[in-house]
Amino acid sequence: MNNRVAWILAIAGLTGCVTLAQVERRLSVADYRDRMKGGWVGQIIGVAWGAPTEFKFNDAIIPEDKVPGWTPELINSAFGQDDLYVEMTFLRSLEEYGLDVSIRQAGIDFANSEYRLWCANEAGRNNLRRGIAPPDSSHPKFNSRANDIDYQIEADFAGLIAPGLPNAVIALGEKFGRLMNYGDGVYGGQFMGGMIAEAFFEQDLGKIVEAGLACIPAESQYAEMVRDLVRWHRENPGDWQKAWALCLQKYRKDPAYQKDNNGGIDVKINGAMILLGLLYGQGDMEKTVVISMRGGYDSDCNPSSAAGVLGTRAGFSKLPAHYTRELKREPAFSYTAYNVPALLDVCERLARQVVVRYGGRIERGPDGQDVFVIPRAAAKPGAYTPTWQAGPVAGSRFTDEEYAKIRFKPHPADVGGGDPTARVQGALDVLFPGWRTSPNGRDMEPGYRAEYLGRQHVVMTHPLDRETGVTLSRRVDVPAGGAALTVAVANHKGGDFLLLAKVDGSEVLRQKIEGKPNWQTFVIDLAPYAGKAVTVDLVNRPDGWSWEAAYWGGMEVK
């Protein structure tokens, strides 16, 4: 018995109110491994099942007849899902450099990842590749997507290697979550990791939620959302759609909860969908996944997160066979060094280290098998720093030696840091010289794109707000023989916008760009202005407010 436990028990002898079971918890390594496997497989079940619905329903409940059915073969469709392979990058950093891996090395490893990314992940990795080291890679000054869902969907690994150890989960979030997220974006991941860490020991889902909540600042909007969901469930225990409507009213329509919000990818509304599944699913995998999915928005990530908690709580061996029997062990998860056996092995090795690091120990049980002895400890959340009241930047840049290790350097058009207008102008200066941009909004990180819909080197713009479009302008000297402006433009998946073209203020083209994204080419005849110098404006005007970006693949005067 170590001195700390002996001291506690000595006090207990005086008070008669503390037992060894109250200060320590025991978990056989075999049971740990089964539950950890259940956590990974739960994530796989949720993302595979929900994948066909992703972002097809925003601010709308998915109708029952649009919910895909589960078939056992679906379990093997998730090896290429970013919900899984991104967090394995973090595991790899821990495996190669140990628990003390620096946030800067973690940033280098993330910068060198080869998979495609979106949202906060994309913005954070772009910053790292530009030489902006963490924690500034996620600072709102440089990252307009810091409240997005990303670390929430990647934090499962933290809980899975830290059974019953909330402060390990919090610390891992401060290291890996801050590569791409800030404020609620980090807290969502720490909440998820905290729930999973507790699910190794606790069956009561209410207590599991409480354990996750204890890992984040109580004054955060994310914590407020969790408390709201718990209350709404208590008030409407049989009506998840009533709770969903309350979520919509507060976390999508109330301006106080839209600060630095990136629409339906915001971490709070998606975290609410996870909780809907957990609180109303009654511990049943199908009910939990379907409710989290039907809530909409990121409707594969959310059921994946909810099912990860349930899988850990149950253990792989207790999951229904129709979810697990077809699971293949040999295929590698995309962009990783891990198949299923290798993933389980690395998590066990890291968990052994984490348990000891946080005051636990490994004993040999009566059956000769290893047992984790894990001390109970109150969670100690980090400081409350919302994106709209961000602290000072750290001024962190990679050294020349560090930057040399980053394999993917930005294109010359990928400049401008955290200012969306500067990013767009920098891309225009390289790709389409002579064009100038009006102010852009922060949503969707406007600027350079290496590729879009098969076209290389593209500029993306985004309207400044719901009423104000973004205008690309150029002064053109039209020769006496006339000229034409050829424009190639595309919309974002699930979005649309109104394309306007003006010559010296007179509208010459009005076209809604909508439907399945594809490159459309428009030719604007400048012959009526032969021999004159004119100003040409191309306007990306908002039409509604959902994925209003415009992609510009060509603007050429001939």
Summary of the structure (lengths in Angstrom):
residues: 558
radius of gyration: 25.6
end to end distance: 83.3
largest distance: 101.1
contacts: 2049
relative contact order: 0.13
helix: 46%
strand: 16%
